[in-house]
Amino acid sequence: DARFASDRPRTMTAHLKTAAAAPAASGVSPAYGRLMSWIARRDFREPMIDLNDKTVLVTGGTGSFGQAFVRQVIAEFKPRRLIIFSRDELKQFEMAQVFPQERYPFMRFFIGDVRSRDRLEMAMRDVDYVVHAAAMKQVPIAEYNPLECVHTNILGAENIVHAALSRGVKKVLALSTDKAANPVNLYGATKLASDKIFVAANHLAGSDGTRFSVVRYGNVIGSRGSVVPMFEKMIAEGAADLPITDDRMTRFWITLPQGVNLVLSSMAMMKGGEIYVPKIASLKMTELAATMAPGLGQRIIGIRPGEKLHEVMIPEDVARQTLELADRYVILPSWGTLRDDYAAAGAREVADGFCYASDKNVDALDARGLQALLTDAFP
């Protein structure tokens, strides 16, 4: 629906498809190309939670993730209710036009702010599962408006916990960010505090109460504010070059479908207190720009306030709490017997001194892998 197109992963233009496809003829071996494609396209679909006849609430549900989540849940399940909780009345109105009540009678739109505990408690009545995606996320804006970021990301997390406990929600899964590990900016610091709040909330719930866990991942290709749509727009407008903050910079990358699957499968396996970190690709920003626009130059503009050169999702000091599964890592809480449970399911210890960082990632993308990732993000 055109009224909702601005927040969807946008269709990749012919120009971008041509640029992304160019490396396919570079002489890379077919076997290596298939490996890169597999790394780029891990789908994180196993195990999959059953949301049939369940009531699910998504905070920040009108954002990029929330909309992708809703589309997938509608395509694969028949929920009892699917509640969109957000404070943007215009985006809720636009979303309601795309998912009209006549066709999707289980859809509910609830205006509210995570800063309001009372409103959250009202919205969570008879809710089974909560996906907490609402956050203040823009790093420079958070640096300039620190108290607003604290109120939304930290106090909002506390409100989610209290509302879920008071309403008897079964599971709450919160979305985090790579910037929460070893944070150097306010946004990352608030998300680290939020992660700690959700992990510790399991103590408040008791042995049979609400379970709280976290998923942590990197930059989402195709989401609002991400660099790929920005580069694509500049290319389409005839830019002479593309801005790069630092030519050494690397980032983790995940697509919206991967992010949604990660949430659904993590919610299925969570027991409470885990932080799930997907095995995803990383890439130098200069390589991203060169693949998208091989004929354009690159202009170094300097690192922005609060920006890192490389991102870390699992710091070395957390390695002793980390287990490895086939498609993700699990950072365990410092308490409980979850290590034995995951070991029985095939999880293994990571090496001493392990650090999951974008510049040391064994799943670093080459041009062929980037092509697969872009194709997945912009079908």
Buried (B, 14 or more C-beta within 10 A) or exposed (E): EEEBEEBBBBEBBEEBBEBBBEBEEEEBEEEEBEBBBEBBBBBBBEEBBEBEEBBBBBBBBBBBBBBBBBBBBBEEBEBBBBBBBBBBEEBBEBBBEBBEEEEBEBBBBBEBBBBBBEBBBEBBBEBBBBBBBBBBBEBEEBBEBEEEBBBBBBBBBBBBBBBBBBBBBBBBBBBBBBBBBBBEBBBBBBBBBBBBBBBBBBBEBEEEBBBBBBBBBBBBBBBBEBBBBEBBEBBEEEBEEBBBBBEEBBBBBBBBBBBBBBBBBBBBBBBBBBBBBBBBBBBBBBBBBBBBBEEBEBEEEEEEEBBBEBBBBBBBEBBEBBBBBEBBBBBBBEEBEBBEEBEEEEBEEBEEEBBBBBBEBEBBBBBBBBBBBBBBBBE
